Amino acid sequence: MNDFQAINQIIDESIRNSSYITVAISSGVFICYTLVVQIISFFKQKDKNKPLIEMAICIKENTTNIVKLNAVLDKIFKDAERKEAHKCKNTIDLGFKSLGAAISKEIELIIIHNNIEKNRQLILDNITKLVSTEY
């Protein structure tokens, strides 16, 4: 309460010594000054937080870019795995086809160049050896 009494005394003294118009003008100037100071401090505070806001925006953009990069890398790795599996399947398929062709060709040559009835056991041994070697 003592604080308010001191303020009331200051106001009473200023009003006694000057007119109401002067008090109104000085009060208006004081209010305008206070508003200007508050607006300036608001913008200064906003500028202080600006680096933090920019950092948060950059972190958000980086996170988005990392998510996109992970999606691209996932797709690349899955495509590579599919291609590798396809290559393995084709290699195995070609290996068995090559095995069949080599065995067939060798059997044909053995039969053509040898008399089947005389060399029956030799032909069977050669074919068995050939199949084991190729496999």
Stockholm file with secondary structure:
# STOCKHOLM 1.0

chainA/1-135         MNDFQAINQIIDESIRNSSYITVAISSGVFICYTLVVQIISFFKQKDKNKPLIEMAICIKENTTNIVKLNAVLDKIFKDAERKEAHKCKNTIDLGFKSLGAAISKEIELIIIHNNIEKNRQLILDNITKLVSTEY
#=GR chainA/1-135 SS CHHHHHHHHHHHHHHHHSCHHHHHHHHHHHHHHHHHHHHHHHHHHHHHHHHHHHHHHHHHHHHHHHHHHHHHHHHHHHHHHHHHHHHHHHHHHHHHHHHHHHHHHHHHHHHHHSCTTTTHHHHHHHHHHHHHHHC
#=GC SS_cons         CHHHHHHHHHHHHHHHHSCHHHHHHHHHHHHHHHHHHHHHHHHHHHHHHHHHHHHHHHHHHHHHHHHHHHHHHHHHHHHHHHHHHHHHHHHHHHHHHHHHHHHHHHHHHHHHHSCTTTTHHHHHHHHHHHHHHHC
//
